[in-house]
Amino acid sequence: MATEEGVVIACHTKEEFYAKMGKAKETKKLVVINFTASWCGPSRSIAPVFVEFAKKYPHVVFLKVDIDELRDVAEEYEIEGVPTFHFVKGGEKIDIVVGANKDELQTKVEKHAGQPA
């Protein structure tokens, strides 16, 4: 769906999260999951950067998961601090960035996403 390209998709239910992950796995798209929390200053500060990456890499799926809202998903991904970014391709976790490190996040998005279309 074109409406989901170039945007960060906030997942509010486990079903929604797993549906997005399943669709991305089928299409072999890279997924970058931002595990965040509304009370976390660094999570809030990196959020606009994450949105910019979503616009720059429309062929990548950018998901946002609030750890307080989707505790089960956060536990499954063993999230110990926020923000934490998981890179998933073909259903496999391929990389991780812990903390609001814009440069590291950008480097890993570029590495795994390839050049923007």
N, C-alpha and C positions, 0 to 999 in steps of 0.2 A: 504494500500500500504506500503510495507516494506521500500520504499525509504523515507517515511516521519517519520519513527521511529528514535528516538534518535537525532532529529535535531530541531532547532527552525525555524518555518515557518513564514517568513515575509509576511504579507498581504499588498498588494499594492492597492487593490480595495475593495469597500464595498462588491461586489459580491463574491470575493474570501474569505473575512472574514466570511460572512454569510454561504457560502458553507462549510467551515471548521467547523464552529460552528454546522451546521445542521448535518454533518456527525458524529461529536463527540457525539451529543445528541442521535442519532440513536444507536450508539455503546456503549452508556452510559460511555464514557471515561471522565476522568477528563480533563478539559482544564485550563491551566494557561496562562493568557493573560498579556503580558508585554506592558503596555502603556508607550511609550518612546518618546524622541525627540533628533534629531541629535545634537542640540546645548546644551544639558544638560549634564554637567560633571558627576553627579551621575548616570545618565542613562547609559553613556558610561562605567563607572567603574563597574557596576553590570552586564553588558551584558555578559562577559565571564563566570560569575557564572551561569547565566541563561542557557548558552550553556552546562555547565557541568551537570546541573540538567537534561537537555533534554537527555543527554547521559546516565545518571544514572537511569532515569525513562522512558524507551522507551514506556511503556504502557500509558503514559500521553501525551496529545497534548500540545505543547508549541508554542504559537503564539506571534508574535511581531507586534505591531501596532504603527506607528509613528503618533502622535497626529496632526501634521501639515499636514500630507498626508491624513489621514482619520478623518477629523474633525467631521463628522457626527457620526461616531462610538464612538469617544472620548466623544462627547456630550451625546450620548445615555447612556454611562456608567458613566456619570457625573464626568469625570476626572478633578480634580482641580490642580493637581501637578504631576510631573513626577520625577522618575519612579513610577508608580502605577501598582500593580499586582492584577488582579481579578482571583478568582478561581470559575469555573463554572462546574456544573455537572448536567446532565439531563436538561439543559436549565436554571437552577436556579443558581443565584449568591450565593455561600456558604461562601465565605471569601474574605478578601482583605488585602493587605499589601501596605502601602504608604511609599515611600522612599526606598533608596538603603540599606536596612537592611538585609544583607546576612543571619544572624542567624535566624531572624524572618521568612524570606522567606523559608529557609531550613526547619524549624520546621513545617511550614504550608504545604509545599509540602509533607513532610513525613507523616503528619497527614492525609491529604486527599488522597494521592496516595497509601498509604500502602507500603509495602516493595517492593524494586525493584525486578523485576523478575530475 
